[in-house]
Amino acid sequence: MSTGFRYIRKHFFAIEALPIIGIVSVVMSGGTWYLYRISQGPSIVWTRANPQPWNSIKEDETPKIMTIHQQASHGWHRDKL
């Protein structure tokens, strides 16, 4: 190991910080995934070509992440942005 890395590890790296770093990483990843997921939903309008994308949802599709007591053959997905 280089002496610079050894110095940083000895003076600035705390083993107690690993759970905090792990939890913050998981929360940030989950938040990013959720923002991406919600931005692809039918209620968000990205283009003027289709100002009402929620009208393109068919009867057997669901735009929700999880549905209870509802049967859908497949989930809805945005074809283009």
CNS distance restraints for C-alpha pairs under 8 A (distance, minus, plus):
assign (resid   1 and name CA) (resid   5 and name CA) 6.79 0.50 0.50
assign (resid   1 and name CA) (resid   6 and name CA) 6.65 0.50 0.50
assign (resid   2 and name CA) (resid   6 and name CA) 6.29 0.50 0.50
assign (resid   3 and name CA) (resid   7 and name CA) 6.05 0.50 0.50
assign (resid   4 and name CA) (resid   8 and name CA) 6.28 0.50 0.50
assign (resid   5 and name CA) (resid   9 and name CA) 6.07 0.50 0.50
assign (resid   6 and name CA) (resid  10 and name CA) 6.08 0.50 0.50
assign (resid   7 and name CA) (resid  11 and name CA) 6.08 0.50 0.50
assign (resid   8 and name CA) (resid  12 and name CA) 5.27 0.50 0.50
assign (resid   8 and name CA) (resid  13 and name CA) 6.59 0.50 0.50
assign (resid   9 and name CA) (resid  13 and name CA) 4.83 0.50 0.50
assign (resid   9 and name CA) (resid  14 and name CA) 7.98 0.50 0.50
assign (resid  13 and name CA) (resid  17 and name CA) 7.92 0.50 0.50
assign (resid  14 and name CA) (resid  18 and name CA) 7.59 0.50 0.50
assign (resid  16 and name CA) (resid  20 and name CA) 7.89 0.50 0.50
assign (resid  17 and name CA) (resid  21 and name CA) 6.12 0.50 0.50
assign (resid  18 and name CA) (resid  22 and name CA) 6.06 0.50 0.50
assign (resid  19 and name CA) (resid  23 and name CA) 6.09 0.50 0.50
assign (resid  20 and name CA) (resid  24 and name CA) 6.06 0.50 0.50
assign (resid  21 and name CA) (resid  25 and name CA) 6.03 0.50 0.50
assign (resid  22 and name CA) (resid  26 and name CA) 6.24 0.50 0.50
assign (resid  23 and name CA) (resid  27 and name CA) 6.16 0.50 0.50
assign (resid  24 and name CA) (resid  28 and name CA) 6.05 0.50 0.50
assign (resid  25 and name CA) (resid  29 and name CA) 6.08 0.50 0.50
assign (resid  26 and name CA) (resid  30 and name CA) 6.07 0.50 0.50
assign (resid  27 and name CA) (resid  31 and name CA) 6.05 0.50 0.50
assign (resid  28 and name CA) (resid  32 and name CA) 6.09 0.50 0.50
assign (resid  29 and name CA) (resid  33 and name CA) 6.14 0.50 0.50
assign (resid  30 and name CA) (resid  34 and name CA) 6.10 0.50 0.50
assign (resid  31 and name CA) (resid  35 and name CA) 6.15 0.50 0.50
assign (resid  32 and name CA) (resid  36 and name CA) 6.20 0.50 0.50
assign (resid  33 and name CA) (resid  37 and name CA) 6.07 0.50 0.50
assign (resid  34 and name CA) (resid  38 and name CA) 6.03 0.50 0.50
assign (resid  35 and name CA) (resid  39 and name CA) 6.01 0.50 0.50
assign (resid  36 and name CA) (resid  40 and name CA) 6.50 0.50 0.50
assign (resid  37 and name CA) (resid  41 and name CA) 6.87 0.50 0.50
assign (resid  39 and name CA) (resid  44 and name CA) 6.30 0.50 0.50
assign (resid  40 and name CA) (resid  44 and name CA) 7.01 0.50 0.50
assign (resid  40 and name CA) (resid  77 and name CA) 7.63 0.50 0.50
assign (resid  40 and name CA) (resid  78 and name CA) 6.52 0.50 0.50
assign (resid  41 and name CA) (resid  63 and name CA) 6.65 0.50 0.50
assign (resid  41 and name CA) (resid  77 and name CA) 7.70 0.50 0.50
assign (resid  41 and name CA) (resid  78 and name CA) 7.37 0.50 0.50
assign (resid  42 and name CA) (resid  53 and name CA) 5.44 0.50 0.50
assign (resid  42 and name CA) (resid  54 and name CA) 4.93 0.50 0.50
assign (resid  42 and name CA) (resid  63 and name CA) 7.17 0.50 0.50
assign (resid  42 and name CA) (resid  78 and name CA) 7.44 0.50 0.50
assign (resid  43 and name CA) (resid  53 and name CA) 7.10 0.50 0.50
assign (resid  43 and name CA) (resid  54 and name CA) 6.34 0.50 0.50
assign (resid  44 and name CA) (resid  53 and name CA) 7.97 0.50 0.50
assign (resid  45 and name CA) (resid  50 and name CA) 7.69 0.50 0.50
assign (resid  45 and name CA) (resid  51 and name CA) 6.27 0.50 0.50
assign (resid  45 and name CA) (resid  52 and name CA) 7.32 0.50 0.50
assign (resid  45 and name CA) (resid  53 and name CA) 7.07 0.50 0.50
assign (resid  46 and name CA) (resid  81 and name CA) 6.05 0.50 0.50
assign (resid  47 and name CA) (resid  51 and name CA) 6.86 0.50 0.50
assign (resid  47 and name CA) (resid  81 and name CA) 6.68 0.50 0.50
assign (resid  52 and name CA) (resid  56 and name CA) 7.95 0.50 0.50
assign (resid  53 and name CA) (resid  57 and name CA) 7.70 0.50 0.50
assign (resid  57 and name CA) (resid  61 and name CA) 6.34 0.50 0.50
assign (resid  57 and name CA) (resid  62 and name CA) 7.59 0.50 0.50
assign (resid  57 and name CA) (resid  63 and name CA) 7.96 0.50 0.50
assign (resid  57 and name CA) (resid  76 and name CA) 6.74 0.50 0.50
assign (resid  60 and name CA) (resid  71 and name CA) 7.84 0.50 0.50
assign (resid  60 and name CA) (resid  72 and name CA) 4.95 0.50 0.50
assign (resid  60 and name CA) (resid  73 and name CA) 5.69 0.50 0.50
assign (resid  60 and name CA) (resid  74 and name CA) 7.04 0.50 0.50
assign (resid  61 and name CA) (resid  72 and name CA) 5.46 0.50 0.50
assign (resid  61 and name CA) (resid  73 and name CA) 6.38 0.50 0.50
assign (resid  61 and name CA) (resid  74 and name CA) 5.44 0.50 0.50
assign (resid  61 and name CA) (resid  75 and name CA) 5.11 0.50 0.50
assign (resid  61 and name CA) (resid  76 and name CA) 5.35 0.50 0.50
assign (resid  62 and name CA) (resid  72 and name CA) 6.30 0.50 0.50
assign (resid  62 and name CA) (resid  74 and name CA) 6.93 0.50 0.50
assign (resid  62 and name CA) (resid  75 and name CA) 4.88 0.50 0.50
assign (resid  62 and name CA) (resid  76 and name CA) 5.46 0.50 0.50
assign (resid  63 and name CA) (resid  75 and name CA) 5.89 0.50 0.50
assign (resid  63 and name CA) (resid  76 and name CA) 4.96 0.50 0.50
assign (resid  63 and name CA) (resid  77 and name CA) 7.28 0.50 0.50
assign (resid  64 and name CA) (resid  75 and name CA) 7.65 0.50 0.50
